[in-house]
Amino acid sequence: MKQIIFVFLTALLIVSCSGVKETQTAINQGDYDNAIKIAVDKLVDGKDLKRNQEYIPLLEQAYRKANEQDKLLIKRWSIDPNPAVLEPIYETYLRLDRRQNLIKPLLPLREKGKSKNAQFEFAEYDVQILDSRTALSDHLLNNSSSALRDANTIESRQIYKDLVYLDRINPNFKNTRALIQTALEQGTHFILVSLQNESEVILPEKLEDELLNFSTYGINNKWTQYHNNTVDNLDYDYELDVIVSNISVSPEQVLLKELVKEKEIKDGFIYEYDANGNVKKDSLGNDIKKDKLITIKATVLQNTQLKESKVNAVVQLKDKRTLQVVDRFPVNSNFVFTYLYGSVYGDRRALDANYIETLNPQAIPFPTDEQMVYETGEDLKLKIKQILMRINYD
């Protein structure tokens, strides 16, 4: 029992020393907030525990150095006329406030054997946070509003990010949300989709609707939107045409095949005899037996119902502004209907069980040509989706 306690205490000491070393290393590397986090986590578990006492002076040191560093940065930024410093000033004031609020619940902190508590300097940052947020908000709003007038698609996306950030730190500030919507629209590629059937076969109405319903493709996202119906007053960037050039359906066929299957199986047992015609015995005096094997055979008259459909198409992408074809992607799809039925003559045990399961007793009606084309369209839709996922509109 004493040995177990010794091992446990030793392991505990090693873990404690490792944490202290990690905290000291973070301080030495200037990673003060990480050092504060490690120390706070330990002290939350038990600030009066002996093994956690070393974290108190480390926390005191890391907190002082972190605040000194941040206040020095704010001082330098405050005299810089570049508006790019407004965001780091605001974020740094937030960090100063969060840092002290992390430590306050632990107070008072005093190392065992010391005569006074650890010292932490606190301040009220509410005014500075509000002032710096207002300055940053005004800058982001004015800059975004001005930049949006001439921004291209990619620039509009960056402006959108700035405005979303603004709405997060200062919700519903002035006309921020209206500008967010404008930036979203300017940063989005809108593609108008159409289907052209240049074959001599009528596409099933349901298939035509599904091929044009790009919401079911799962590829619409924030910056790429496909429409199959024109939205008034919307300036489309591209036109995507799915051009069906050929649809063919093969005749219905039934292919007949005769299969003969043989298998050797166990059919009881026979005794083993010695040279004198007596049954052989094993070491325990039991009769020696061996499997009796026989060969069985079955004949299968297998019929395969077969029908195939093919659709050849082209996905064509056209720039709506220049009216030039940007790219063309050929896409070919097919669907094969097969159905097995037939009869078995002889011993069915000669056939594999999984084969028996696939062999139906009688024929079924062939799918109609319209059904065949529809099933081919499902594969066509998948291939179109794969093509669209590879297109980069930027």
C-alpha positions in Angstrom: 0.0 0.0 0.0 2.8 2.4 0.9 4.5 1.7 -2.4 1.3 2.5 -4.3 1.0 5.8 -2.4 4.6 6.6 -3.2 4.1 5.9 -6.9 1.0 8.1 -7.0 2.7 11.0 -5.3 5.7 10.8 -7.5 3.5 10.8 -10.6 1.6 13.8 -9.2 4.9 15.7 -8.6 6.1 15.0 -12.2 2.8 16.3 -13.7 2.9 19.4 -11.4 6.6 20.1 -12.4 5.7 19.7 -16.0 2.9 22.2 -15.8 5.1 24.8 -14.0 7.8 24.3 -16.5 5.3 24.8 -19.4 4.1 28.0 -17.8 7.6 29.4 -17.3 8.5 28.5 -20.9 5.4 30.4 -22.2 6.5 33.4 -20.2 10.1 33.2 -21.5 8.8 33.0 -25.1 6.5 36.0 -24.6 3.3 33.9 -24.8 1.9 35.6 -21.7 -1.8 34.8 -22.2 -1.1 31.1 -22.7 0.9 31.2 -19.4 -2.0 32.9 -17.7 -4.4 30.3 -19.0 -2.3 27.4 -17.7 -1.9 29.0 -14.3 -5.5 30.0 -14.0 -6.7 26.5 -14.9 -4.4 25.0 -12.2 -5.5 27.5 -9.5 -9.2 27.0 -10.3 -8.7 23.4 -9.4 -7.3 24.4 -6.0 -5.5 27.6 -5.3 -4.7 26.4 -1.7 -3.2 23.1 -2.8 0.5 22.8 -2.1 1.3 21.6 -5.6 -0.3 24.7 -7.2 1.5 27.3 -5.1 4.2 27.9 -7.7 1.6 29.1 -10.2 0.7 32.1 -8.2 4.0 34.1 -8.8 4.0 32.9 -12.4 0.5 34.2 -12.9 1.5 37.5 -11.3 4.5 37.8 -13.5 2.7 36.8 -16.8 -0.2 39.2 -16.1 2.1 42.1 -15.5 4.1 41.5 -18.6 1.1 40.9 -20.8 -0.5 44.2 -19.6 2.7 46.2 -20.1 3.1 44.8 -23.6 -0.6 45.6 -24.6 -0.5 49.1 -23.2 2.7 49.9 -25.0 1.1 48.7 -28.3 -1.9 50.9 -27.7 0.3 53.9 -27.0 2.1 53.4 -30.3 -1.0 52.9 -32.3 -2.8 55.9 -30.8 -0.3 58.3 -32.5 -0.5 56.4 -35.8 -2.9 58.2 -38.3 -3.3 54.9 -40.3 -7.0 53.7 -39.8 -5.7 50.2 -40.0 -4.7 50.5 -36.3 -8.3 51.0 -35.2 -9.1 47.3 -35.1 -6.1 46.2 -33.1 -6.7 49.0 -30.6 -10.2 47.9 -30.0 -9.3 44.2 -29.8 -6.4 44.9 -27.4 -8.7 46.8 -25.0 -11.1 43.8 -25.1 -8.1 41.6 -24.4 -7.1 43.7 -21.4 -10.6 43.5 -20.0 -11.0 39.8 -20.6 -7.6 39.1 -19.0 -8.4 40.8 -15.7 -11.9 39.3 -15.6 -10.2 35.9 -15.9 -8.2 36.5 -12.7 -10.7 38.4 -10.5 -12.7 35.3 -9.4 -9.5 33.8 -8.0 -8.6 36.6 -5.7 -7.2 36.9 -3.1 -4.2 34.8 -4.0 -1.4 34.2 -1.5 1.4 31.8 -1.6 1.7 29.7 1.6 4.3 31.2 3.8 4.1 34.6 2.3 3.0 37.7 4.3 1.0 39.4 1.5 -1.3 38.7 -1.4 -0.2 38.6 -5.0 -0.6 42.0 -6.6 -2.7 42.5 -9.8 -3.4 45.9 -11.3 -7.0 46.3 -12.5 -8.6 49.1 -14.5 -12.0 50.1 -16.0 -11.8 49.8 -19.7 -15.5 50.4 -20.6 -15.0 53.9 -21.9 -11.9 52.9 -24.0 -13.7 49.9 -25.4 -16.8 51.9 -26.4 -14.7 54.8 -27.9 -12.5 52.5 -29.9 -15.4 50.4 -31.1 -17.2 53.6 -32.3 -14.1 54.8 -34.1 -13.6 51.4 -35.7 -17.3 51.1 -36.6 -17.4 54.5 -38.3 -14.3 53.7 -40.3 -15.5 50.2 -41.4 -18.9 51.5 -42.4 -17.6 54.6 -44.3 -14.8 52.7 -46.0 -17.1 49.7 -47.0 -19.8 52.0 -48.3 -17.3 53.9 -50.5 -15.5 50.8 -51.7 -18.6 48.9 -52.6 -19.4 51.4 -55.4 -16.5 50.2 -57.6 -15.7 46.8 -56.0 -15.5 43.7 -58.2 -16.7 40.3 -57.1 -13.7 39.3 -55.1 -13.3 42.7 -53.5 -17.0 42.7 -52.5 -16.5 39.4 -50.6 -13.7 41.0 -48.5 -16.0 44.0 -47.9 -18.7 41.6 -46.8 -16.4 40.0 -44.3 -15.5 43.5 -42.9 -19.2 44.3 -42.5 -20.1 41.0 -40.9 -17.3 41.7 -38.4 -18.7 45.2 -37.8 -22.2 43.7 -37.2 -20.8 41.3 -34.8 -18.9 43.9 -32.6 -21.6 46.6 -33.0 -24.9 44.9 -34.0 -27.3 46.8 -36.3 -25.0 49.8 -36.4 -26.5 52.4 -38.7 -27.1 50.9 -42.2 -24.6 48.0 -41.8 -27.1 45.2 -42.6 -28.2 46.9 -45.8 -24.6 47.1 -46.9 -24.0 43.5 -45.9 -26.8 42.5 -48.3 -25.3 44.7 -51.1 -21.9 43.2 -50.6 -23.3 39.7 -50.6 -25.1 40.2 -53.9 -22.0 41.9 -55.5 -19.8 39.1 -54.3 -22.0 36.3 -55.6 -21.8 34.7 -59.0 -25.3 34.2 -60.4 -25.7 31.6 -63.1 -28.8 31.2 -65.2 -29.5 27.6 -66.1 -31.3 26.4 -69.2 -32.0 23.0 -70.8 -31.9 22.5 -74.6 -33.1 19.2 -76.0 -31.6 18.9 -79.5 -32.4 15.2 -79.8 -35.4 13.8 -81.5 -36.7 12.2 -78.3 -38.9 14.0 -75.9 -37.4 14.2 -72.4 -39.7 13.0 -69.6 -41.2 16.1 -67.9 -40.2 15.0 -64.5 -36.6 14.5 -65.6 -36.5 17.9 -67.3 -37.7 19.5 -64.0 -35.1 17.7 -62.0 -32.2 18.5 -64.3 -33.1 22.2 -64.0 -33.7 22.1 -60.2 -30.2 23.0 -59.1 -31.3 23.3 -55.5 -31.3 19.5 -55.4 -27.7 19.4 -56.6 -26.5 20.7 -53.3 -23.9 23.0 -54.9 -25.5 26.4 -54.2 -23.5 28.3 -51.7 -23.0 31.8 -50.4 -21.0 32.9 -53.4 -22.5 30.8 -56.2 -26.2 30.7 -57.0 -27.8 28.8 -59.8 -31.3 29.9 -61.1 -33.5 28.1 -63.5 -35.9 31.0 -63.6 -34.9 34.5 -64.3 -35.1 36.9 -61.4 -36.1 40.4 -62.4 -33.4 43.1 -62.1 -30.7 40.6 -61.3 -27.5 40.9 -63.4 -26.5 37.3 -64.2 -22.8 36.6 -64.6 -23.0 33.3 -66.6 -25.4 31.2 -68.5 -25.2 27.5 -68.1 -26.8 25.4 -70.9 -27.3 21.7 -70.6 -27.6 20.7 -74.3 -28.9 17.2 -74.9 -27.7 16.1 -78.3 -28.8 12.4 -78.5 -31.1 10.0 -76.7 -31.2 6.4 -77.6 -33.0 3.3 -76.2 -32.1 -0.2 -77.4 -34.7 -2.8 -78.3 -35.9 -5.2 -75.6 -33.8 -8.4 -75.6 -34.0 -11.7 -73.9 -30.8 -13.7 -73.9 -31.0 -17.5 -73.3 -28.1 -19.4 -71.7 -27.9 -23.0 -70.6 -25.6 -23.6 -67.6 -24.6 -27.0 -66.3 -23.3 -27.0 -62.7 -21.6 -30.0 -60.9 -20.6 -30.2 -57.3 -19.2 -33.0 -55.1 -21.0 -33.2 -51.8 -21.1 -35.4 -48.7 -23.8 -38.1 -48.7 -23.5 -40.1 -45.5 -20.5 -42.2 -44.6 -18.8 -45.6 -45.3 -16.7 -47.9 -43.1 -13.0 -48.5 -43.7 -12.0 -52.2 -44.0 -8.7 -54.0 -43.6 -7.2 -56.6 -45.9 -9.3 -59.3 -44.2 -12.6 -57.6 -44.8 -13.0 -56.4 -41.2 -14.0 -52.9 -40.2 -10.9 -51.0 -39.0 -10.8 -49.7 -35.5 -9.2 -46.6 -34.0 -7.0 -46.5 -30.9 -10.1 -46.4 -28.7 -11.8 -49.4 -30.4 -14.3 -47.3 -32.4 -15.2 -48.2 -36.0 -13.4 -46.0 -38.5 -15.7 -44.1 -40.9 -15.1 -41.8 -43.8 -17.3 -39.4 -45.7 -19.2 -40.8 -48.7 -18.9 -38.3 -51.5 -21.2 -38.1 -54.5 -21.3 -35.8 -57.5 -24.6 -34.0 -58.2 -25.5 -32.0 -61.2 -28.1 -29.3 -62.1 -28.9 -27.7 -65.4 -30.1 -24.1 -65.5 -32.0 -22.5 -68.3 -31.1 -18.8 -67.6 -32.9 -15.9 -69.3 -31.5 -12.4 -69.2 -33.9 -9.5 -69.9 -31.7 -6.6 -71.3 -32.5 -3.1 -72.3 -30.2 -0.1 -72.4 -30.5 3.7 -72.8 -28.0 6.4 -73.5 -28.0 10.2 -73.2 -25.3 12.3 -74.8 -25.1 16.0 -73.7 -22.9 19.0 -73.4 -22.6 21.4 -70.4 -21.8 24.8 -71.9 -20.8 27.8 -69.9 -21.2 31.3 -71.4 -20.2 34.6 -70.0 -23.3 36.8 -70.0 -21.4 40.0 -70.3 -19.2 39.1 -73.3 -21.6 36.4 -74.7 -18.5 34.2 -75.2 -18.5 30.5 -74.5 -16.1 30.0 -71.6 -16.0 26.2 -71.5 -17.8 23.1 -72.8 -17.9 19.8 -71.0 -19.2 16.7 -72.8 -21.1 14.3 -70.6 -22.5 10.9 -71.5 -24.7 8.7 -69.4 -26.3 5.3 -69.8 -28.6 3.0 -67.9 -28.8 -0.8 -68.3 -31.8 -2.8 -67.2 -31.1 -6.4 -66.5 -33.3 -9.1 -65.0 -32.5 -12.8 -64.6 -35.1 -15.5 -64.5 -35.1 -19.2 -65.4 -35.6 -22.8 -64.5 -33.5 -25.4 -62.7 -33.5 -29.0 -63.6 -31.7 -31.6 -61.5 -30.3 -31.2 -58.0 -30.5 -27.6 -56.8 -27.7 -28.2 -54.3 -25.2 -28.1 -57.1 -25.9 -24.3 -57.4 -24.5 -21.6 -55.1 -27.1 -20.1 -52.7 -26.4 -16.5 -53.8 -27.0 -17.5 -57.5 -30.3 -19.1 -56.6 -31.4 -15.9 -54.9 -30.7 -13.9 -58.1 -32.6 -16.3 -60.3 -36.2 -15.2 -60.4 -38.9 -17.7 -61.5 -40.5 -15.7 -64.3 -40.0 -12.6 -66.5 -41.3 -9.1 -65.6 -42.4 -6.3 -67.9 -39.6 -4.3 -69.4 -39.4 -0.6 -68.4 -40.9 1.8 -70.9 -38.6 3.9 -73.0 -39.6 6.9 -70.9 -38.7 5.1 -67.7 -35.3 4.1 -69.2 -34.5 7.7 -70.2 -35.5 9.0 -66.8 -33.1 6.5 -65.1 -30.4 7.6 -67.4 -31.1 11.2 -66.5 -30.4 10.4 -62.8 -26.8 9.4 -63.8 -26.6 12.4 -66.1 -27.6 14.7 -63.2 -24.8 13.2 -61.0 -22.2 13.7 -63.7 -23.4 17.3 -64.3 -23.0 17.9 -60.5 -19.4 16.6 -60.6 -18.6 19.0 -63.5 -20.1 22.0 -61.8 -18.2 21.3 -58.6 -14.9 21.6 -60.6 -15.8 25.0 -62.1 -14.1 28.0 -60.6 -15.9 31.2 -61.5 -13.4 33.5 -59.8 
